[in-house]
Amino acid sequence: MRPIMSARLFLTPRVHEVHTMEMTSRERWLALLEGHRPDRIPTDYWATEEFSRRLREALGCEDDEAVARRLHIDRLRVVGPRCRLPHHPDDPEADIWGVRHQMVDYGTGSYNEAVHHPLAGATSVADIERYRWPGVENFDFQPVREALKTDDGLRAVRAGHYEPFLLYCSLRGMEQAYEDLLLNPEIAEAILGQLLAFFLEYNRRIFEAGQGRIDLFYLAEDLGAQTGPLISLELYRRFLRPGQQAMARLARDHGVHVFYHTDGAAAVFLPDLIDVVGIEVLNPIQWRCPGMDRQALAAGHGDKVVFHGAMDNQQTLPGGSIDDVRREVEENMALFNGARWICAPCHNIQPVTPVENVIAMYEHIHAIGRLN
């Protein structure tokens, strides 16, 4: 197992050593996380399956790994346990939480949406306690151990996750979930408590199965909308931050770095996320949203966190020209100069995006992104 380090020990953008040899994708990620300078700016890839299919066809690649090799993408390897019973014991049409899903077509693609919320009718803490919550015994963690036993070590490994309020919304319905935070705080605390207990044990077993070979843990909660926060800072600190702190601490105790995802205008939460929770990677940097100015983010937090994303997938990638995409790559390089940046789309690339723009993004950062 890697030595266990405090989150603050490796959060500095100063160049400790310059790498003159070609690095592996894993080495690039770890260099940034540990305060060193990689051989070039790392890249990552997030996209819908509809777009990924088009990209594979355009490049003549048989799978996503072949695409990553072709475009020099430092994509992560994600591993996880196997669910022994993938549905709720009381509802074979639902997932393990009792939530039913349905593919919803939005014209150019589809998303798997929650359409049945099993706790929508709960009115008391007793209702929450009576519910048949899944247990970690429903999972086999041996696949994590087996996958890493044969891993070639070329890609950084991500395992484990915690995004409780997203799941809460599926359990209760989105409108009811947000109302609970103000009108039914005891129900909110009861549900979030159940989720925290489950995921603490679930992720602990994943980290133990990883035996020191897991590099990153996915911690998430969408705190920002397009124009402002989704909830107040006060509500975040009461209902969500304690669980995030506990989960980030668990990851660090196992030598695992903390990757954090929040969409939108989330600037008000960043001091808490970085200085209290201890996140190490911030994704996806939707810089057109208020408060998410790239230069200000780099100046205010660049000494403490790695920025991941920032290639705009609402305007530039889907609607810009190839020259626009290349300019944005260069802008990000300049604005994050002195900080640490992983070039990636600022969320999943959507099906309407021209494949030529995405290819241009990766080819351009590979051409100009060397750091020595």
C-alpha positions in Angstrom: 0.0 0.0 0.0 1.2 3.5 -0.7 2.2 5.6 2.3 -0.9 7.3 3.8 -0.5 11.0 3.4 -2.5 14.0 4.6 -4.5 15.6 1.8 -2.5 18.9 2.2 0.9 17.3 1.8 0.6 16.7 -2.0 -1.6 19.7 -2.9 1.0 22.1 -4.3 1.5 23.0 -8.0 5.2 23.8 -7.6 7.5 21.7 -9.8 9.3 19.2 -7.5 10.9 17.3 -10.4 10.8 17.5 -14.1 10.2 14.2 -16.0 12.2 13.9 -19.2 11.0 10.4 -20.2 7.6 9.4 -21.5 5.3 8.6 -18.7 2.4 6.2 -18.5 -1.2 7.5 -18.0 -1.1 6.5 -14.4 2.2 8.2 -13.8 0.8 11.5 -15.2 -2.2 11.4 -12.9 -0.1 10.6 -9.9 2.5 13.2 -10.7 -0.2 15.9 -10.6 -1.8 14.6 -7.4 1.6 14.4 -5.7 2.8 17.8 -6.7 5.1 16.9 -9.5 5.2 17.9 -13.1 4.2 15.3 -15.6 5.8 15.0 -19.1 2.6 16.5 -20.6 -0.8 17.8 -19.6 -3.0 14.7 -18.9 -6.3 14.2 -20.6 -9.5 12.3 -19.8 -12.7 11.4 -21.6 -16.4 11.7 -20.5 -19.2 11.1 -23.1 -22.6 9.5 -23.7 -22.6 6.1 -25.2 -24.3 7.5 -28.4 -21.3 9.8 -28.9 -18.7 7.2 -28.0 -20.2 4.9 -30.6 -19.9 7.6 -33.3 -16.3 8.3 -32.3 -15.3 4.7 -32.4 -16.8 4.4 -35.9 -15.1 7.6 -37.1 -11.7 6.4 -35.9 -12.2 2.8 -36.9 -11.6 1.6 -33.3 -13.1 -1.5 -31.9 -13.5 -0.3 -28.3 -12.9 2.7 -26.0 -9.4 1.5 -25.1 -8.4 1.6 -28.7 -9.8 5.2 -28.9 -7.8 6.2 -25.9 -4.6 4.8 -27.4 -5.3 6.5 -30.7 -6.0 9.9 -29.2 -3.5 9.6 -26.3 -6.2 9.9 -23.7 -5.2 9.2 -20.1 -8.5 7.5 -19.3 -9.0 5.9 -15.9 -9.7 2.2 -15.3 -12.8 1.8 -13.2 -13.3 -1.4 -11.1 -16.0 -2.4 -8.8 -17.7 -5.3 -7.0 -20.4 -7.6 -8.4 -24.0 -7.3 -7.2 -25.3 -10.7 -6.4 -29.0 -9.7 -6.5 -29.3 -6.7 -8.9 -32.9 -5.9 -7.9 -34.8 -5.1 -4.7 -36.1 -8.2 -2.9 -39.7 -6.8 -3.0 -39.6 -5.6 -6.6 -37.9 -7.5 -9.4 -38.4 -4.5 -11.8 -36.4 -2.2 -9.5 -32.8 -1.8 -8.7 -31.3 -2.8 -5.3 -32.7 0.4 -3.7 -36.3 -0.2 -5.0 -36.1 2.5 -7.7 -37.5 1.6 -11.1 -35.8 3.2 -14.2 -36.9 3.8 -17.8 -34.9 4.9 -20.8 -36.2 8.3 -21.8 -35.5 9.5 -25.4 -34.7 13.2 -25.7 -34.4 13.3 -29.5 -30.6 12.8 -30.1 -30.0 10.3 -27.3 -31.5 8.8 -24.2 -31.0 8.8 -20.4 -32.0 6.2 -17.8 -34.4 8.1 -15.6 -36.0 7.1 -12.3 -39.7 6.7 -12.8 -40.7 5.0 -9.5 -39.7 6.4 -6.1 -40.2 3.8 -3.4 -40.1 6.2 -0.4 -42.2 8.9 -2.0 -45.0 8.2 0.5 -42.9 8.0 3.6 -44.1 10.5 6.3 -42.1 9.5 9.3 -38.7 8.3 10.5 -40.4 5.0 11.4 -41.4 4.6 7.7 -37.7 5.0 6.8 -36.5 2.5 9.4 -39.1 -0.1 8.2 -37.9 0.0 4.6 -35.9 -2.9 3.4 -32.5 -1.3 2.8 -29.8 -3.2 0.9 -26.8 -4.5 2.7 -23.2 -4.8 1.6 -23.5 -8.6 1.9 -25.4 -8.4 -1.4 -22.0 -7.6 -3.1 -19.1 -9.8 -4.0 -15.8 -7.8 -3.7 -13.6 -10.5 -5.1 -13.9 -9.0 -8.7 -12.0 -5.9 -7.5 -9.2 -8.1 -6.2 -9.1 -10.2 -9.3 -9.1 -7.2 -11.7 -6.2 -5.6 -10.0 -4.2 -8.8 -9.7 -3.8 -8.8 -13.5 -3.8 -5.1 -14.1 -0.8 -3.8 -16.1 -0.4 -0.6 -14.1 -0.5 1.7 -17.1 -3.7 3.4 -16.2 -4.8 5.0 -12.9 -7.5 3.0 -11.2 -10.7 4.5 -9.8 -13.0 2.6 -7.5 -15.8 3.3 -5.1 -18.3 6.1 -5.1 -20.6 8.3 -2.9 -23.3 10.6 -4.2 -26.1 10.2 -1.7 -28.4 13.1 -2.5 -28.7 12.0 -6.1 -29.8 8.6 -4.8 -32.1 10.3 -2.3 -33.9 12.1 -5.1 -34.5 8.8 -6.8 -35.9 7.3 -3.6 -38.2 10.2 -2.8 -38.6 12.1 -6.1 -36.6 15.3 -6.8 -39.2 17.8 -5.7 -39.9 16.0 -2.4 -36.2 15.5 -1.8 -35.5 19.2 -1.9 -38.6 20.0 0.2 -37.4 17.5 2.8 -34.3 19.6 3.6 -36.5 22.4 4.8 -39.8 20.8 5.8 -38.9 17.3 6.9 -35.3 17.5 8.2 -35.8 14.4 10.4 -36.7 12.3 7.3 -33.7 13.7 5.4 -31.4 12.8 8.2 -32.8 9.3 8.5 -32.4 8.5 4.8 -29.0 10.1 4.5 -27.9 8.2 7.6 -28.9 4.9 6.0 -27.0 5.8 2.9 -23.9 6.9 4.8 -23.8 3.7 6.8 -24.1 1.6 3.7 -21.5 3.4 1.6 -19.0 3.6 4.4 -18.9 -0.2 4.6 -19.3 -0.7 0.9 -16.3 1.6 0.1 -14.2 0.3 2.9 -14.5 -3.3 1.5 -13.6 -2.0 -2.0 -10.5 -0.2 -0.7 -9.4 -3.3 1.3 -10.0 -5.5 -1.8 -7.8 -3.1 -3.8 -4.8 -3.7 -1.5 -3.2 -0.4 -2.1 -3.7 -0.4 -5.9 -6.7 2.0 -6.1 -5.6 5.5 -7.0 -8.9 7.6 -7.0 -12.2 7.6 -5.3 -15.3 9.2 -6.9 -17.0 11.6 -4.5 -19.9 13.7 -5.9 -22.9 15.8 -5.4 -24.3 18.3 -7.9 -24.3 21.5 -5.8 -24.6 24.1 -8.6 -27.2 24.8 -11.3 -26.6 26.8 -14.5 -26.9 30.2 -12.8 -26.4 29.6 -9.1 -26.3 27.1 -6.2 -29.0 24.3 -6.0 -29.1 24.5 -2.2 -27.8 27.0 0.4 -24.4 26.7 2.0 -26.1 26.2 5.4 -28.1 23.2 4.1 -25.0 21.7 2.5 -23.1 22.0 5.8 -25.9 20.4 7.7 -27.0 17.5 5.5 -24.2 16.7 3.0 -20.8 17.9 4.2 -20.5 15.6 7.2 -21.0 12.5 5.1 -18.5 13.8 2.5 -16.0 14.4 5.2 -16.4 10.9 6.5 -16.1 9.4 3.1 -13.0 11.4 2.0 -11.4 10.5 5.3 -12.0 6.8 4.6 -10.4 7.1 1.2 -7.3 8.9 2.5 -6.9 6.4 5.3 -6.5 3.8 2.6 -4.1 6.0 0.6 -6.7 6.8 -2.1 -7.0 10.3 -3.7 -10.4 12.1 -3.7 -11.9 13.1 -7.0 -14.9 15.4 -6.7 -17.7 16.1 -9.2 -20.2 19.0 -9.0 -21.9 20.7 -12.0 -22.7 24.3 -12.4 -22.2 27.4 -10.4 -20.7 25.9 -7.2 -18.1 28.5 -6.3 -19.6 29.2 -2.8 -19.0 25.5 -1.8 -15.4 25.3 -2.9 -13.7 26.5 0.4 -15.6 23.8 2.3 -14.9 21.1 -0.3 -11.2 21.9 -0.6 -10.3 22.9 3.0 -12.8 20.9 5.1 -13.7 17.8 3.0 -10.2 17.7 1.5 -11.0 17.0 -2.2 -8.0 16.8 -4.5 -9.5 16.9 -8.0 -12.3 19.2 -8.9 -14.5 18.3 -11.9 -15.9 19.5 -14.4 -15.3 23.3 -14.3 -18.3 24.6 -16.2 -16.6 28.0 -16.5 -19.5 29.8 -18.3 -21.5 29.5 -15.0 -21.4 32.5 -12.6 -18.5 32.4 -10.2 -16.6 29.6 -12.1 -14.2 32.0 -13.9 -11.1 29.9 -14.7 -8.5 32.5 -13.9 -10.1 33.2 -10.5 -10.4 29.5 -9.8 -6.7 29.0 -10.6 -5.7 32.0 -8.5 -7.9 31.1 -5.5 -7.5 27.3 -5.4 -4.7 26.3 -7.8 -2.3 25.6 -4.9 -4.7 23.1 -3.4 -6.6 21.2 -6.1 -6.2 19.7 -9.6 -8.7 21.1 -12.1 -10.3 18.5 -14.3 -12.4 19.4 -17.4 -13.0 23.0 -18.5 -13.5 22.2 -22.2 -17.0 23.6 -22.7 -19.5 21.0 -23.9 -22.5 23.3 -24.1 -21.2 25.8 -26.7 -17.6 25.2 -27.8 -17.5 21.4 -28.4 -21.0 21.0 -29.9 -21.4 24.4 -31.7 -17.9 25.8 -32.3 -15.5 25.3 -35.1 -12.3 23.2 -35.0 -10.4 26.5 -34.6 -12.7 27.5 -31.7 -11.9 24.2 -30.0 -8.1 24.7 -30.5 -8.3 28.2 -29.1 -10.1 27.0 -26.0 -7.4 24.4 -25.4 -4.8 27.1 -25.6 -6.9 29.4 -23.3 -7.1 26.7 -20.7 -3.4 26.1 -20.9 -2.7 29.7 -20.3 -5.3 30.3 -17.6 -4.3 27.2 -15.6 -0.6 27.9 -16.1 1.0 27.5 -12.6 -1.9 25.4 -11.4 -2.7 21.8 -12.3 -5.1 20.9 -15.1 -6.4 17.7 -16.7 -7.8 18.5 -20.2 -11.3 17.0 -20.5 -14.8 18.0 -21.5 -16.8 19.8 -18.7 -19.3 16.9 -18.5 -20.4 14.1 -20.8 -19.9 14.9 -24.5 -23.4 14.9 -26.0 -24.5 13.2 -29.2 -25.0 16.5 -31.1 -21.3 17.2 -30.8 -19.2 16.8 -34.1 -16.6 14.1 -33.7 -14.2 16.3 -35.6 -14.2 18.8 -32.7 -13.5 16.2 -30.1 -10.7 14.7 -32.2 -9.3 18.2 -32.7 -9.3 18.8 -28.9 -7.3 15.7 -28.1 -4.9 16.1 -31.0 -4.2 19.7 -30.2 -3.5 19.2 -26.5 -1.2 16.3 -27.4 0.6 18.5 -29.9 1.1 21.5 -27.7 0.8 20.1 -24.1 4.3 18.9 -23.4 5.7 20.4 -20.2 9.4 19.8 -20.8 
